[in-house]
Amino acid sequence: MLWTKSLEMGVPKIDEQHKELFVQAEKLLDRSQQQRIPETLEFLKNYVVRHFTDEEALQRRSQYPKSAFHHNLHVDFVNKYKKLYEEFKASGEKLSVVLAINSLVVNWLKDHIMVHDKEFCQYYLKQAQKN
């Protein structure tokens, strides 16, 4: 899962965090990193929450009209991730659960970044130009 210029939002803090999320998701795919899967999953669990908190703070500051909807998307993702993470722990850390988590993360990130985050960042940057 590679970061490309097309995924940039133009908001440095968000872009930096998105890049880190892609790096961590790539570690889940990298067979040479398999011994670090529990550590990577734990990192993602915490990092995603921090990223969402930062992103939602920017939305509140800019009075983004879709902030409640965006927040609900974040909550939904966190709940799905936590469920799969708990399944991973309960399964004895099976690779099949790692692949399900990776699929969730990869697909959600691409869709969320390219649709919802892009829409927010365009709004945010327009608001910043006005001020």
C-alpha positions, -999 to 999 in steps of 0.1 A, spaced: 0 0 0 19 30 -13 13 66 -6 9 87 -38 7 124 -44 -29 120 -53 -37 112 -17 -23 145 -4 -49 168 10 -28 200 12 -31 202 50 3 192 63 -7 177 97 -34 155 80 -10 145 52 17 135 76 -6 114 97 -22 97 66 13 89 53 22 72 87 -11 52 86 -1 40 51 34 30 64 19 10 92 -7 -7 70 21 -17 46 38 -34 76 8 -57 79 13 -68 43 51 -72 46 59 -109 54 93 -99 68 75 -78 94 52 -107 106 68 -110 140 58 -73 146 21 -77 137 8 -74 173 29 -43 178 18 -28 145 -19 -35 152 -16 -19 187 1 11 171 -27 14 145 -54 12 172 -39 41 191 -27 62 161 -61 61 143 -78 75 174 -52 103 177 -55 111 140 -93 112 142 -91 135 173 -68 159 154 -89 158 123 -121 164 142 -105 193 161 -98 210 127 -133 204 116 -147 220 148 -124 250 144 -134 255 108 -171 249 115 -172 221 90 -209 215 83 -205 177 79 -184 172 111 -211 151 128 -213 128 98 -175 126 95 -173 118 133 -197 90 128 -176 75 101 -146 76 124 -166 59 152 -178 32 128 -142 25 117 -129 24 153 -156 -1 163 -149 -24 133 -112 -22 140 -116 -30 177 -138 -59 169 -113 -74 145 -84 -66 169 -102 -85 197 -108 -114 173 -71 -114 165 -62 -116 201 -88 -143 208 -78 -164 177 -42 -168 188 -31 -142 164 -42 -160 132 -30 -146 99 -65 -148 84 -76 -122 110 -46 -100 102 -56 -101 65 -92 -91 74 -79 -62 95 -55 -52 66 -84 -53 41 -105 -31 64 -77 -6 69 -66 -4 33 -101 -2 18 -114 22 44 -83 45 43 -84 48 5 -122 55 4 -122 77 34 -92 98 24 -102 101 -13 -138 110 -6 -145 123 29 -111 137 39 -106 153 5 -140 170 8 -132 183 43 -97 195 34 -110 214 4 -135 231 27 -108 237 54 -84 253 29 -111 276 15 -120 287 51 -83 293 57 -80 315 26 -110 336 38 -93 344 71 
